[in-house]
Every structure is written in structure tokens, then in C-alpha cells.
């Protein structure tokens, strides 16, 4: 779109928000904004034998959610607050 070779782009909303922030001179509009498509979950997977690693990942994720760091990072990169917070198991 920035070069005029495309009239539309279909991409992850977060990617488009980042693009908009990096290139404010490009005249485009995000349509749908969270309602056009269902949200999908992202996961972290480790080998079953890596219990200690998964515990560390879950603890770190829980910490940044609890202290507000996760929301700050999300807002910085996507220009919106997270709609929901990640869960740990």
C-alpha cells in the first residue's frame, strides 16, 4: 500500500497497527478493528519433559500480567489495551 501497488491488505490486526504507527504518512484505515474476524489464541509449547522451563514461563507471564507490564507492552506496540489477558496453566 505504501508504494501504491496494493489497494488492500489482509493481515493480523496487531501487525497493521504497528505498521500504522511506523508509517503515519501512509493514508489507510483499519476496518473491522477486532470484530471482522474471531480472535485466535497464541500458545507457548515445550517438550513434556521441560516442566521447569514451563513453570518459569508461566511464572514470568503471571508476573508481567499482575504488575501491568503486559498491558503496557501491548499498548506500546499495538496502540490499544489488551482485550483479554493471557492465562497460564
PDB file with one MODEL, atoms N, CA, C and O in Angstrom:
MODEL        1
ATOM      1  N   UNK A   1       0.815  -1.191   0.000  1.00  0.00           N
ATOM      2  CA  UNK A   1       0.000   0.000   0.000  1.00  0.00           C
ATOM      3  C   UNK A   1       0.862   1.259   0.000  1.00  0.00           C
ATOM      4  O   UNK A   1       0.517   2.252  -0.641  1.00  0.00           O
ATOM      5  N   UNK A   2       1.958   1.219   0.702  1.00  0.00           N
ATOM      6  CA  UNK A   2       2.808   2.403   0.798  1.00  0.00           C
ATOM      7  C   UNK A   2       3.351   2.830  -0.559  1.00  0.00           C
ATOM      8  O   UNK A   2       3.578   4.018  -0.788  1.00  0.00           O
ATOM      9  N   UNK A   3       3.563   1.871  -1.464  1.00  0.00           N
ATOM     10  CA  UNK A   3       4.104   2.187  -2.787  1.00  0.00           C
ATOM     11  C   UNK A   3       3.015   2.361  -3.836  1.00  0.00           C
ATOM     12  O   UNK A   3       3.306   2.688  -4.987  1.00  0.00           O
ATOM     13  N   UNK A   4       1.756   2.142  -3.445  1.00  0.00           N
ATOM     14  CA  UNK A   4       0.655   2.276  -4.388  1.00  0.00           C
ATOM     15  C   UNK A   4       0.383   1.026  -5.200  1.00  0.00           C
ATOM     16  O   UNK A   4      -0.426   1.062  -6.127  1.00  0.00           O
ATOM     17  N   UNK A   5       1.038  -0.076  -4.875  1.00  0.00           N
ATOM     18  CA  UNK A   5       0.854  -1.314  -5.629  1.00  0.00           C
ATOM     19  C   UNK A   5      -0.262  -2.197  -5.103  1.00  0.00           C
ATOM     20  O   UNK A   5      -0.552  -3.233  -5.702  1.00  0.00           O
ATOM     21  N   UNK A   6      -0.892  -1.821  -4.009  1.00  0.00           N
ATOM     22  CA  UNK A   6      -1.994  -2.611  -3.454  1.00  0.00           C
ATOM     23  C   UNK A   6      -3.078  -1.677  -2.944  1.00  0.00           C
ATOM     24  O   UNK A   6      -2.791  -0.594  -2.434  1.00  0.00           O
ATOM     25  N   UNK A   7      -4.317  -2.103  -3.086  1.00  0.00           N
ATOM     26  CA  UNK A   7      -5.435  -1.305  -2.597  1.00  0.00           C
ATOM     27  C   UNK A   7      -5.915  -1.763  -1.228  1.00  0.00           C
ATOM     28  O   UNK A   7      -6.597  -1.017  -0.526  1.00  0.00           O
ATOM     29  N   UNK A   8      -5.563  -2.980  -0.849  1.00  0.00           N
ATOM     30  CA  UNK A   8      -5.980  -3.519   0.444  1.00  0.00           C
ATOM     31  C   UNK A   8      -4.970  -4.561   0.912  1.00  0.00           C
ATOM     32  O   UNK A   8      -4.239  -5.149   0.114  1.00  0.00           O
ATOM     33  N   UNK A   9      -4.950  -4.771   2.209  1.00  0.00           N
ATOM     34  CA  UNK A   9      -4.067  -5.766   2.812  1.00  0.00           C
ATOM     35  C   UNK A   9      -4.859  -6.503   3.886  1.00  0.00           C
ATOM     36  O   UNK A   9      -5.572  -5.887   4.678  1.00  0.00           O
ATOM     37  N   UNK A  10      -4.726  -7.814   3.906  1.00  0.00           N
ATOM     38  CA  UNK A  10      -5.315  -8.627   4.964  1.00  0.00           C
ATOM     39  C   UNK A  10      -4.170  -9.128   5.830  1.00  0.00           C
ATOM     40  O   UNK A  10      -3.290  -9.845   5.354  1.00  0.00           O
ATOM     41  N   UNK A  11      -4.187  -8.750   7.100  1.00  0.00           N
ATOM     42  CA  UNK A  11      -3.104  -9.154   7.999  1.00  0.00           C
ATOM     43  C   UNK A  11      -3.607  -9.122   9.430  1.00  0.00           C
ATOM     44  O   UNK A  11      -4.715  -8.658   9.703  1.00  0.00           O
ATOM     45  N   UNK A  12      -2.796  -9.612  10.327  1.00  0.00           N
ATOM     46  CA  UNK A  12      -3.094  -9.573  11.745  1.00  0.00           C
ATOM     47  C   UNK A  12      -3.287  -8.121  12.179  1.00  0.00           C
ATOM     48  O   UNK A  12      -2.529  -7.241  11.771  1.00  0.00           O
ATOM     49  N   UNK A  13      -4.301  -7.874  13.003  1.00  0.00           N
ATOM     50  CA  UNK A  13      -4.601  -6.512  13.427  1.00  0.00           C
ATOM     51  C   UNK A  13      -3.408  -5.853  14.114  1.00  0.00           C
ATOM     52  O   UNK A  13      -3.136  -4.673  13.892  1.00  0.00           O
ATOM     53  N   UNK A  14      -2.706  -6.601  14.934  1.00  0.00           N
ATOM     54  CA  UNK A  14      -1.542  -6.047  15.614  1.00  0.00           C
ATOM     55  C   UNK A  14      -0.457  -5.617  14.652  1.00  0.00           C
ATOM     56  O   UNK A  14       0.180  -4.582  14.847  1.00  0.00           O
ATOM     57  N   UNK A  15      -0.244  -6.409  13.611  1.00  0.00           N
ATOM     58  CA  UNK A  15       0.748  -6.070  12.587  1.00  0.00           C
ATOM     59  C   UNK A  15       0.348  -4.781  11.887  1.00  0.00           C
ATOM     60  O   UNK A  15       1.192  -3.914  11.656  1.00  0.00           O
ATOM     61  N   UNK A  16      -0.926  -4.646  11.550  1.00  0.00           N
ATOM     62  CA  UNK A  16      -1.381  -3.430  10.868  1.00  0.00           C
ATOM     63  C   UNK A  16      -1.289  -2.206  11.773  1.00  0.00           C
ATOM     64  O   UNK A  16      -0.935  -1.120  11.314  1.00  0.00           O
ATOM     65  N   UNK A  17      -1.603  -2.374  13.044  1.00  0.00           N
ATOM     66  CA  UNK A  17      -1.476  -1.244  13.977  1.00  0.00           C
ATOM     67  C   UNK A  17      -0.012  -0.809  14.103  1.00  0.00           C
ATOM     68  O   UNK A  17       0.282   0.385  14.158  1.00  0.00           O
ATOM     69  N   UNK A  18       0.892  -1.774  14.146  1.00  0.00           N
ATOM     70  CA  UNK A  18       2.319  -1.457  14.201  1.00  0.00           C
ATOM     71  C   UNK A  18       2.733  -0.711  12.933  1.00  0.00           C
ATOM     72  O   UNK A  18       3.446   0.290  13.002  1.00  0.00           O
ATOM     73  N   UNK A  19       2.291  -1.193  11.792  1.00  0.00           N
ATOM     74  CA  UNK A  19       2.599  -0.553  10.513  1.00  0.00           C
ATOM     75  C   UNK A  19       2.096   0.892  10.515  1.00  0.00           C
ATOM     76  O   UNK A  19       2.810   1.805  10.100  1.00  0.00           O
ATOM     77  N   UNK A  20       0.874   1.088  10.980  1.00  0.00           N
ATOM     78  CA  UNK A  20       0.302   2.435  11.013  1.00  0.00           C
ATOM     79  C   UNK A  20       1.127   3.366  11.897  1.00  0.00           C
ATOM     80  O   UNK A  20       1.312   4.540  11.578  1.00  0.00           O
ATOM     81  N   UNK A  21       1.614   2.834  12.998  1.00  0.00           N
ATOM     82  CA  UNK A  21       2.420   3.646  13.908  1.00  0.00           C
ATOM     83  C   UNK A  21       3.777   3.989  13.293  1.00  0.00           C
ATOM     84  O   UNK A  21       4.275   5.099  13.480  1.00  0.00           O
ATOM     85  N   UNK A  22       4.375   3.056  12.570  1.00  0.00           N
ATOM     86  CA  UNK A  22       5.687   3.270  11.968  1.00  0.00           C
ATOM     87  C   UNK A  22       5.641   4.158  10.726  1.00  0.00           C
ATOM     88  O   UNK A  22       6.613   4.847  10.418  1.00  0.00           O
ATOM     89  N   UNK A  23       4.512   4.143  10.012  1.00  0.00           N
ATOM     90  CA  UNK A  23       4.384   4.894   8.761  1.00  0.00           C
ATOM     91  C   UNK A  23       3.126   5.760   8.778  1.00  0.00           C
ATOM     92  O   UNK A  23       2.188   5.495   8.026  1.00  0.00           O
ATOM     93  N   UNK A  24       3.090   6.791   9.625  1.00  0.00           N
ATOM     94  CA  UNK A  24       1.887   7.619   9.740  1.00  0.00           C
ATOM     95  C   UNK A  24       1.558   8.392   8.461  1.00  0.00           C
ATOM     96  O   UNK A  24       0.429   8.848   8.282  1.00  0.00           O
ATOM     97  N   UNK A  25       2.534   8.539   7.583  1.00  0.00           N
ATOM     98  CA  UNK A  25       2.281   9.271   6.334  1.00  0.00           C
ATOM     99  C   UNK A  25       1.457   8.454   5.333  1.00  0.00           C
ATOM    100  O   UNK A  25       0.926   9.011   4.372  1.00  0.00           O
ATOM    101  N   UNK A  26       1.348   7.148   5.549  1.00  0.00           N
ATOM    102  CA  UNK A  26       0.555   6.299   4.650  1.00  0.00           C
ATOM    103  C   UNK A  26      -0.911   6.451   5.026  1.00  0.00           C
ATOM    104  O   UNK A  26      -1.291   6.244   6.179  1.00  0.00           O
ATOM    105  N   UNK A  27      -1.730   6.813   4.046  1.00  0.00           N
ATOM    106  CA  UNK A  27      -3.152   7.050   4.281  1.00  0.00           C
ATOM    107  C   UNK A  27      -3.929   5.746   4.138  1.00  0.00           C
ATOM    108  O   UNK A  27      -4.282   5.349   3.027  1.00  0.00           O
ATOM    109  N   UNK A  28      -4.194   5.083   5.255  1.00  0.00           N
ATOM    110  CA  UNK A  28      -5.012   3.884   5.205  1.00  0.00           C
ATOM    111  C   UNK A  28      -5.832   3.773   6.476  1.00  0.00           C
ATOM    112  O   UNK A  28      -5.535   4.422   7.479  1.00  0.00           O
ATOM    113  N   UNK A  29      -6.857   2.952   6.424  1.00  0.00           N
ATOM    114  CA  UNK A  29      -7.778   2.778   7.537  1.00  0.00           C
ATOM    115  C   UNK A  29      -7.912   1.295   7.838  1.00  0.00           C
ATOM    116  O   UNK A  29      -8.068   0.479   6.929  1.00  0.00           O
ATOM    117  N   UNK A  30      -7.849   0.951   9.122  1.00  0.00           N
ATOM    118  CA  UNK A  30      -8.083  -0.430   9.535  1.00  0.00           C
ATOM    119  C   UNK A  30      -9.589  -0.610   9.679  1.00  0.00           C
ATOM    120  O   UNK A  30     -10.232   0.107  10.446  1.00  0.00           O
ATOM    121  N   UNK A  31     -10.146  -1.560   8.948  1.00  0.00           N
ATOM    122  CA  UNK A  31     -11.589  -1.816   9.043  1.00  0.00           C
ATOM    123  C   UNK A  31     -11.832  -3.054   9.889  1.00  0.00           C
ATOM    124  O   UNK A  31     -10.999  -3.959   9.942  1.00  0.00           O
ATOM    125  N   UNK A  32     -12.964  -3.082  10.538  1.00  0.00           N
ATOM    126  CA  UNK A  32     -13.307  -4.215  11.383  1.00  0.00           C
ATOM    127  C   UNK A  32     -12.821  -4.035  12.805  1.00  0.00           C
ATOM    128  O   UNK A  32     -13.590  -4.220  13.748  1.00  0.00           O
ATOM    129  N   UNK A  33     -11.564  -3.680  12.975  1.00  0.00           N
ATOM    130  CA  UNK A  33     -10.921  -3.450  14.269  1.00  0.00           C
ATOM    131  C   UNK A  33     -11.420  -4.383  15.363  1.00  0.00           C
ATOM    132  O   UNK A  33     -12.110  -3.961  16.291  1.00  0.00           O
ATOM    133  N   UNK A  34     -11.062  -5.654  15.242  1.00  0.00           N
ATOM    134  CA  UNK A  34     -11.375  -6.609  16.284  1.00  0.00           C
ATOM    135  C   UNK A  34     -12.683  -7.337  16.119  1.00  0.00           C
ATOM    136  O   UNK A  34     -12.949  -8.298  16.840  1.00  0.00           O
ATOM    137  N   UNK A  35     -13.513  -6.901  15.181  1.00  0.00           N
ATOM    138  CA  UNK A  35     -14.796  -7.570  15.026  1.00  0.00           C
ATOM    139  C   UNK A  35     -14.935  -8.299  13.702  1.00  0.00           C
ATOM    140  O   UNK A  35     -15.859  -9.096  13.536  1.00  0.00           O
ATOM    141  N   UNK A  36     -14.051  -8.050  12.767  1.00  0.00           N
ATOM    142  CA  UNK A  36     -14.172  -8.689  11.459  1.00  0.00           C
ATOM    143  C   UNK A  36     -13.869 -10.180  11.523  1.00  0.00           C
ATOM    144  O   UNK A  36     -14.476 -10.972  10.801  1.00  0.00           O
ATOM    145  N   UNK A  37     -12.957 -10.553  12.362  1.00  0.00           N
ATOM    146  CA  UNK A  37     -12.555 -11.948  12.483  1.00  0.00           C
ATOM    147  C   UNK A  37     -12.508 -12.334  13.949  1.00  0.00           C
ATOM    148  O   UNK A  37     -12.298 -11.487  14.817  1.00  0.00           O
ATOM    149  N   UNK A  38     -12.703 -13.598  14.214  1.00  0.00           N
ATOM    150  CA  UNK A  38     -12.583 -14.074  15.585  1.00  0.00           C
ATOM    151  C   UNK A  38     -11.135 -13.971  16.038  1.00  0.00           C
ATOM    152  O   UNK A  38     -10.202 -14.086  15.244  1.00  0.00           O
ATOM    153  N   UNK A  39     -10.977 -13.753  17.324  1.00  0.00           N
ATOM    154  CA  UNK A  39      -9.627 -13.732  17.880  1.00  0.00           C
ATOM    155  C   UNK A  39      -9.105 -15.152  17.973  1.00  0.00           C
ATOM    156  O   UNK A  39      -9.877 -16.094  18.154  1.00  0.00           O
ATOM    157  N   UNK A  40      -7.851 -15.299  17.854  1.00  0.00           N
ATOM    158  CA  UNK A  40      -7.250 -16.618  17.972  1.00  0.00           C
ATOM    159  C   UNK A  40      -6.255 -16.600  19.125  1.00  0.00           C
ATOM    160  O   UNK A  40      -5.653 -15.574  19.441  1.00  0.00           O
ATOM    161  N   UNK A  41      -6.107 -17.728  19.723  1.00  0.00           N
ATOM    162  CA  UNK A  41      -5.199 -17.838  20.858  1.00  0.00           C
ATOM    163  C   UNK A  41      -3.804 -18.212  20.393  1.00  0.00           C
ATOM    164  O   UNK A  41      -3.629 -18.988  19.453  1.00  0.00           O
ATOM    165  N   UNK A  42      -2.830 -17.654  21.061  1.00  0.00           N
ATOM    166  CA  UNK A  42      -1.436 -17.998  20.827  1.00  0.00           C
ATOM    167  C   UNK A  42      -0.986 -18.808  22.036  1.00  0.00           C
ATOM    168  O   UNK A  42      -1.423 -18.556  23.159  1.00  0.00           O
ATOM    169  N   UNK A  43      -0.129 -19.762  21.806  1.00  0.00           N
ATOM    170  CA  UNK A  43       0.344 -20.602  22.900  1.00  0.00           C
ATOM    171  C   UNK A  43       1.860 -20.730  22.856  1.00  0.00           C
ATOM    172  O   UNK A  43       2.495 -20.490  21.829  1.00  0.00           O
ATOM    173  N   UNK A  44       2.413 -21.111  23.980  1.00  0.00           N
ATOM    174  CA  UNK A  44       3.826 -21.467  24.068  1.00  0.00           C
ATOM    175  C   UNK A  44       3.858 -22.959  24.355  1.00  0.00           C
ATOM    176  O   UNK A  44       3.188 -23.430  25.275  1.00  0.00           O
ATOM    177  N   UNK A  45       4.618 -23.693  23.589  1.00  0.00           N
ATOM    178  CA  UNK A  45       4.689 -25.139  23.782  1.00  0.00           C
ATOM    179  C   UNK A  45       6.136 -25.543  24.041  1.00  0.00           C
ATOM    180  O   UNK A  45       7.071 -25.031  23.425  1.00  0.00           O
ATOM    181  N   UNK A  46       6.283 -26.465  24.960  1.00  0.00           N
ATOM    182  CA  UNK A  46       7.604 -27.013  25.264  1.00  0.00           C
ATOM    183  C   UNK A  46       7.487 -28.533  25.299  1.00  0.00           C
ATOM    184  O   UNK A  46       6.382 -29.065  25.406  1.00  0.00           O
ATOM    185  N   UNK A  47       8.600 -29.230  25.211  1.00  0.00           N
ATOM    186  CA  UNK A  47       8.541 -30.684  25.378  1.00  0.00           C
ATOM    187  C   UNK A  47       7.977 -31.029  26.764  1.00  0.00           C
ATOM    188  O   UNK A  47       8.210 -30.300  27.729  1.00  0.00           O
ATOM    189  N   UNK A  48       7.246 -32.126  26.859  1.00  0.00           N
ATOM    190  CA  UNK A  48       6.655 -32.532  28.136  1.00  0.00           C
ATOM    191  C   UNK A  48       7.698 -32.674  29.232  1.00  0.00           C
ATOM    192  O   UNK A  48       7.395 -32.472  30.407  1.00  0.00           O
ATOM    193  N   UNK A  49       8.902 -33.013  28.864  1.00  0.00           N
ATOM    194  CA  UNK A  49       9.967 -33.216  29.856  1.00  0.00           C
ATOM    195  C   UNK A  49      10.502 -31.906  30.437  1.00  0.00           C
ATOM    196  O   UNK A  49      11.271 -31.927  31.397  1.00  0.00           O
ATOM    197  N   UNK A  50      10.103 -30.770  29.866  1.00  0.00           N
ATOM    198  CA  UNK A  50      10.624 -29.464  30.301  1.00  0.00           C
ATOM    199  C   UNK A  50       9.704 -28.785  31.314  1.00  0.00           C
ATOM    200  O   UNK A  50       9.312 -27.634  31.118  1.00  0.00           O
ATOM    201  N   UNK A  51       9.358 -29.484  32.389  1.00  0.00           N
ATOM    202  CA  UNK A  51       8.465 -28.920  33.407  1.00  0.00           C
ATOM    203  C   UNK A  51       9.026 -27.650  34.034  1.00  0.00           C
ATOM    204  O   UNK A  51       8.296 -26.680  34.240  1.00  0.00           O
ATOM    205  N   UNK A  52      10.309 -27.654  34.334  1.00  0.00           N
ATOM    206  CA  UNK A  52      10.920 -26.488  34.972  1.00  0.00           C
ATOM    207  C   UNK A  52      10.852 -25.263  34.060  1.00  0.00           C
ATOM    208  O   UNK A  52      10.571 -24.156  34.519  1.00  0.00           O
ATOM    209  N   UNK A  53      11.109 -25.464  32.779  1.00  0.00           N
ATOM    210  CA  UNK A  53      11.027 -24.360  31.825  1.00  0.00           C
ATOM    211  C   UNK A  53       9.605 -23.816  31.759  1.00  0.00           C
ATOM    212  O   UNK A  53       9.408 -22.601  31.788  1.00  0.00           O
ATOM    213  N   UNK A  54       8.613 -24.695  31.670  1.00  0.00           N
ATOM    214  CA  UNK A  54       7.228 -24.237  31.583  1.00  0.00           C
ATOM    215  C   UNK A  54       6.814 -23.510  32.863  1.00  0.00           C
ATOM    216  O   UNK A  54       6.083 -22.522  32.801  1.00  0.00           O
ATOM    217  N   UNK A  55       7.269 -23.982  34.004  1.00  0.00           N
ATOM    218  CA  UNK A  55       6.974 -23.291  35.261  1.00  0.00           C
ATOM    219  C   UNK A  55       7.566 -21.883  35.257  1.00  0.00           C
ATOM    220  O   UNK A  55       6.925 -20.939  35.719  1.00  0.00           O
ATOM    221  N   UNK A  56       8.775 -21.738  34.743  1.00  0.00           N
ATOM    222  CA  UNK A  56       9.409 -20.415  34.666  1.00  0.00           C
ATOM    223  C   UNK A  56       8.662 -19.498  33.699  1.00  0.00           C
ATOM    224  O   UNK A  56       8.468 -18.316  33.982  1.00  0.00           O
ATOM    225  N   UNK A  57       8.250 -20.042  32.569  1.00  0.00           N
ATOM    226  CA  UNK A  57       7.491 -19.249  31.595  1.00  0.00           C
ATOM    227  C   UNK A  57       6.175 -18.793  32.211  1.00  0.00           C
ATOM    228  O   UNK A  57       5.821 -17.617  32.117  1.00  0.00           O
ATOM    229  N   UNK A  58       5.448 -19.709  32.839  1.00  0.00           N
ATOM    230  CA  UNK A  58       4.169 -19.363  33.457  1.00  0.00           C
ATOM    231  C   UNK A  58       4.334 -18.345  34.573  1.00  0.00           C
ATOM    232  O   UNK A  58       3.529 -17.422  34.696  1.00  0.00           O
ATOM    233  N   UNK A  59       5.377 -18.506  35.391  1.00  0.00           N
ATOM    234  CA  UNK A  59       5.619 -17.559  36.480  1.00  0.00           C
ATOM    235  C   UNK A  59       5.948 -16.171  35.931  1.00  0.00           C
ATOM    236  O   UNK A  59       5.440 -15.165  36.426  1.00  0.00           O
ATOM    237  N   UNK A  60       6.791 -16.124  34.917  1.00  0.00           N
ATOM    238  CA  UNK A  60       7.139 -14.837  34.313  1.00  0.00           C
ATOM    239  C   UNK A  60       5.938 -14.158  33.687  1.00  0.00           C
ATOM    240  O   UNK A  60       5.751 -12.951  33.842  1.00  0.00           O
ATOM    241  N   UNK A  61       5.128 -14.924  32.981  1.00  0.00           N
ATOM    242  CA  UNK A  61       3.921 -14.374  32.364  1.00  0.00           C
ATOM    243  C   UNK A  61       2.954 -13.872  33.431  1.00  0.00           C
ATOM    244  O   UNK A  61       2.392 -12.785  33.299  1.00  0.00           O
ATOM    245  N   UNK A  62       2.759 -14.657  34.486  1.00  0.00           N
ATOM    246  CA  UNK A  62       1.871 -14.236  35.576  1.00  0.00           C
ATOM    247  C   UNK A  62       2.370 -12.944  36.217  1.00  0.00           C
ATOM    248  O   UNK A  62       1.570 -12.073  36.559  1.00  0.00           O
ATOM    249  N   UNK A  63       3.678 -12.814  36.381  1.00  0.00           N
ATOM    250  CA  UNK A  63       4.251 -11.607  36.987  1.00  0.00           C
ATOM    251  C   UNK A  63       4.001 -10.368  36.135  1.00  0.00           C
ATOM    252  O   UNK A  63       3.598  -9.330  36.660  1.00  0.00           O
ATOM    253  N   UNK A  64       4.236 -10.465  34.826  1.00  0.00           N
ATOM    254  CA  UNK A  64       4.060  -9.265  33.995  1.00  0.00           C
ATOM    255  C   UNK A  64       2.590  -8.913  33.800  1.00  0.00           C
ATOM    256  O   UNK A  64       2.266  -7.753  33.544  1.00  0.00           O
ATOM    257  N   UNK A  65       1.699  -9.885  33.916  1.00  0.00           N
ATOM    258  CA  UNK A  65       0.265  -9.581  33.884  1.00  0.00           C
ATOM    259  C   UNK A  65      -0.114  -8.875  35.183  1.00  0.00           C
ATOM    260  O   UNK A  65      -0.795  -7.850  35.159  1.00  0.00           O
ATOM    261  N   UNK A  66       0.326  -9.424  36.317  1.00  0.00           N
ATOM    262  CA  UNK A  66      -0.039  -8.880  37.627  1.00  0.00           C
ATOM    263  C   UNK A  66       0.475  -7.463  37.856  1.00  0.00           C
ATOM    264  O   UNK A  66      -0.222  -6.644  38.455  1.00  0.00           O
ATOM    265  N   UNK A  67       1.681  -7.166  37.390  1.00  0.00           N
ATOM    266  CA  UNK A  67       2.235  -5.830  37.661  1.00  0.00           C
ATOM    267  C   UNK A  67       1.931  -4.800  36.570  1.00  0.00           C
ATOM    268  O   UNK A  67       2.373  -3.655  36.655  1.00  0.00           O
ATOM    269  N   UNK A  68       1.175  -5.210  35.544  1.00  0.00           N
ATOM    270  CA  UNK A  68       0.770  -4.272  34.499  1.00  0.00           C
ATOM    271  C   UNK A  68       1.731  -4.150  33.333  1.00  0.00           C
ATOM    272  O   UNK A  68       1.441  -3.439  32.371  1.00  0.00           O
ATOM    273  N   UNK A  69       2.861  -4.824  33.395  1.00  0.00           N
ATOM    274  CA  UNK A  69       3.848  -4.746  32.316  1.00  0.00           C
ATOM    275  C   UNK A  69       3.289  -5.271  30.999  1.00  0.00           C
ATOM    276  O   UNK A  69       3.529  -4.684  29.944  1.00  0.00           O
ATOM    277  N   UNK A  70       2.550  -6.366  31.057  1.00  0.00           N
ATOM    278  CA  UNK A  70       1.973  -6.946  29.833  1.00  0.00           C
ATOM    279  C   UNK A  70       1.096  -5.915  29.119  1.00  0.00           C
ATOM    280  O   UNK A  70       1.224  -5.724  27.910  1.00  0.00           O
ATOM    281  N   UNK A  71       0.212  -5.256  29.859  1.00  0.00           N
ATOM    282  CA  UNK A  71      -0.678  -4.258  29.257  1.00  0.00           C
ATOM    283  C   UNK A  71       0.116  -3.096  28.672  1.00  0.00           C
ATOM    284  O   UNK A  71      -0.221  -2.600  27.596  1.00  0.00           O
ATOM    285  N   UNK A  72       1.163  -2.655  29.362  1.00  0.00           N
ATOM    286  CA  UNK A  72       1.986  -1.555  28.854  1.00  0.00           C
ATOM    287  C   UNK A  72       2.678  -1.936  27.546  1.00  0.00           C
ATOM    288  O   UNK A  72       2.721  -1.142  26.606  1.00  0.00           O
ATOM    289  N   UNK A  73       3.217  -3.150  27.491  1.00  0.00           N
ATOM    290  CA  UNK A  73       3.873  -3.613  26.264  1.00  0.00           C
ATOM    291  C   UNK A  73       2.859  -3.692  25.126  1.00  0.00           C
ATOM    292  O   UNK A  73       3.140  -3.264  24.007  1.00  0.00           O
ATOM    293  N   UNK A  74       1.692  -4.236  25.411  1.00  0.00           N
ATOM    294  CA  UNK A  74       0.643  -4.371  24.388  1.00  0.00           C
ATOM    295  C   UNK A  74       0.249  -2.995  23.855  1.00  0.00           C
ATOM    296  O   UNK A  74       0.151  -2.800  22.644  1.00  0.00           O
ATOM    297  N   UNK A  75       0.024  -2.051  24.754  1.00  0.00           N
ATOM    298  CA  UNK A  75      -0.366  -0.701  24.339  1.00  0.00           C
ATOM    299  C   UNK A  75       0.738  -0.012  23.546  1.00  0.00           C
ATOM    300  O   UNK A  75       0.455   0.712  22.591  1.00  0.00           O
ATOM    301  N   UNK A  76       1.988  -0.230  23.930  1.00  0.00           N
ATOM    302  CA  UNK A  76       3.102   0.387  23.205  1.00  0.00           C
ATOM    303  C   UNK A  76       3.142  -0.086  21.757  1.00  0.00           C
ATOM    304  O   UNK A  76       3.278   0.728  20.844  1.00  0.00           O
ATOM    305  N   UNK A  77       3.026  -1.385  21.543  1.00  0.00           N
ATOM    306  CA  UNK A  77       3.210  -1.946  20.209  1.00  0.00           C
ATOM    307  C   UNK A  77       1.936  -2.006  19.374  1.00  0.00           C
ATOM    308  O   UNK A  77       2.011  -1.992  18.145  1.00  0.00           O
ATOM    309  N   UNK A  78       0.765  -2.072  20.015  1.00  0.00           N
ATOM    310  CA  UNK A  78      -0.480  -2.207  19.254  1.00  0.00           C
ATOM    311  C   UNK A  78      -1.405  -1.008  19.398  1.00  0.00           C
ATOM    312  O   UNK A  78      -2.473  -0.984  18.787  1.00  0.00           O
ATOM    313  N   UNK A  79      -1.022  -0.010  20.192  1.00  0.00           N
ATOM    314  CA  UNK A  79      -1.791   1.220  20.399  1.00  0.00           C
ATOM    315  C   UNK A  79      -3.159   1.007  21.020  1.00  0.00           C
ATOM    316  O   UNK A  79      -3.992   1.913  20.975  1.00  0.00           O
ATOM    317  N   UNK A  80      -3.416  -0.136  21.587  1.00  0.00           N
ATOM    318  CA  UNK A  80      -4.671  -0.400  22.295  1.00  0.00           C
ATOM    319  C   UNK A  80      -4.377  -1.287  23.502  1.00  0.00           C
ATOM    320  O   UNK A  80      -3.401  -2.036  23.523  1.00  0.00           O
ATOM    321  N   UNK A  81      -5.239  -1.182  24.496  1.00  0.00           N
ATOM    322  CA  UNK A  81      -5.115  -2.068  25.652  1.00  0.00           C
ATOM    323  C   UNK A  81      -5.515  -3.482  25.235  1.00  0.00           C
ATOM    324  O   UNK A  81      -6.338  -3.647  24.336  1.00  0.00           O
ATOM    325  N   UNK A  82      -4.950  -4.489  25.868  1.00  0.00           N
ATOM    326  CA  UNK A  82      -5.347  -5.856  25.525  1.00  0.00           C
ATOM    327  C   UNK A  82      -6.803  -6.097  25.895  1.00  0.00           C
ATOM    328  O   UNK A  82      -7.264  -5.658  26.948  1.00  0.00           O
ATOM    329  N   UNK A  83      -7.529  -6.801  25.020  1.00  0.00           N
ATOM    330  CA  UNK A  83      -8.929  -7.114  25.298  1.00  0.00           C
ATOM    331  C   UNK A  83      -9.058  -8.153  26.396  1.00  0.00           C
ATOM    332  O   UNK A  83     -10.012  -8.142  27.174  1.00  0.00           O
ATOM    333  N   UNK A  84      -8.090  -9.043  26.447  1.00  0.00           N
ATOM    334  CA  UNK A  84      -8.079 -10.064  27.490  1.00  0.00           C
ATOM    335  C   UNK A  84      -6.629 -10.377  27.822  1.00  0.00           C
ATOM    336  O   UNK A  84      -5.725 -10.190  27.007  1.00  0.00           O
ATOM    337  N   UNK A  85      -6.441 -10.850  29.019  1.00  0.00           N
ATOM    338  CA  UNK A  85      -5.087 -11.145  29.471  1.00  0.00           C
ATOM    339  C   UNK A  85      -4.774 -12.620  29.270  1.00  0.00           C
ATOM    340  O   UNK A  85      -5.676 -13.457  29.293  1.00  0.00           O
ATOM    341  N   UNK A  86      -3.503 -12.939  29.075  1.00  0.00           N
ATOM    342  CA  UNK A  86      -3.134 -14.343  28.878  1.00  0.00           C
ATOM    343  C   UNK A  86      -3.353 -15.160  30.142  1.00  0.00           C
ATOM    344  O   UNK A  86      -3.260 -14.649  31.258  1.00  0.00           O
ATOM    345  N   UNK A  87      -3.642 -16.421  29.944  1.00  0.00           N
ATOM    346  CA  UNK A  87      -3.819 -17.349  31.058  1.00  0.00           C
ATOM    347  C   UNK A  87      -2.625 -18.284  31.113  1.00  0.00           C
ATOM    348  O   UNK A  87      -1.968 -18.532  30.102  1.00  0.00           O
ATOM    349  N   UNK A  88      -2.357 -18.791  32.282  1.00  0.00           N
ATOM    350  CA  UNK A  88      -1.282 -19.771  32.428  1.00  0.00           C
ATOM    351  C   UNK A  88      -1.871 -21.060  32.970  1.00  0.00           C
ATOM    352  O   UNK A  88      -2.901 -21.058  33.644  1.00  0.00           O
ATOM    353  N   UNK A  89      -1.202 -22.156  32.665  1.00  0.00           N
ATOM    354  CA  UNK A  89      -1.655 -23.459  33.172  1.00  0.00           C
ATOM    355  C   UNK A  89      -0.493 -24.177  33.782  1.00  0.00           C
ATOM    356  O   UNK A  89      -0.646 -25.295  34.273  1.00  0.00           O
TER     357      UNK A  89
ENDMDL
END
